């Protein structure tokens, strides 16, 4: 059953029914889902969760949709990996990596899409649509194909080839738009008002879609033995994932799944070529100034982040930090993560690890903390970023002498 009571505005707190709404008609603030936490607490325990499926749907009572199996590709319950070798490189103590590269379409977006389309089906929508920087396009196309829904996906025309192919393979109507993600998103917002029978997962269904990111917090706590970490580092595009992870930890305590109230310090990671939230934090502003993105981390290239102000507030409130890292740092950190922990992450993962390194060097992330870094997408999607520096060590003739000569050179 669903424990959703309705929606409310995050700004003026005006109440709305649980419909396909995402903006307050009174103040134009964003809406969020309201739950009956008392009822959830009565129906949910660590035991009932452990008895559930090994996916995000083990936490169904804390989500705004019921899983009917139609849009479940097995998203979630990805590994939480102890990263001792990376920790040693960065001068940290207890470091964990939440490895969402292993989701069905290779990114955390499978979490939010599974929730959004389950809600869409319950509301009677037949068409799934989205504006995407790539990962969301992959996920919407795959889940809609599984559900037998028509799917229409909008992407920037300069998207990485891997993400285009891994969307098109599922047979959507795939529209490339000459412009940035913000241009694509603006177009989809206009289309959502003209196509009321389409479920734009990150427009008219955004309120429900965003709730899927809470499962990252739920899984982290469960995998740590039902304890919250001290500090988390989260990549920031729209800012929604960071805010929902923070909310997820609070909700676990609210329904009695955590014994102690969590005090998780939350830090955010951005690329220098698109860092409106990090810039606001480091310049001491309480507002976000939109920017024109120019970075290899295209999945985070959102110049006007919808949840940017809320992500900024969460970081400030928790005592975390925000950093922006260069494209060269991103590539170096992708290589570092692969070399130390065997995880090939996309450019967003490089942003997270490079930011973690920066924050550790500054003492914002401390060696006495239990730290979790979120790796949100697989490296094969952004192979262009590392291809120039990932080459054969040597090319040799098929002889022992040639190998010996090359091997000696490598060893030297």
Secondary structure, 3 states (H helix, E strand, C coil): CCCEEEEEECCCCCEECCCCCCECCCCCCEEEEEECHHHHHHHCCHHHHHCCCCCHHHHHHHCCCCCCCCCCCCCCCCCEEECHHHHHHHCCCEEEEEEHHHCCCCECHHHHHHHHHHHHHHCCCCEEEEEECCHHHHHHHHHHHHHCCEEEEEEECCCCHHHHHHHHCCCCEEEEECCCHHHHHHHHHHHHHHCCCEEECCCCCHHHHHHHHHHHHHHHHHHCCCCCCCEEEEECCCCHHHHHHHHHHHHHHHCCCCCCCCCCEEEEEEECCECHHHHHHHHCCCCCCCCCCCCCCHHHCCCCCCCHHHHHHHHHHHCCCEEEECHHHHHHHHHHHHHHHCCCECHHHHHHHHHHHHHHHHCCCCCCCEEEEEECEEHHHHCHHHHCCCCCCCCCCCCHHHHHHHHHHHHC
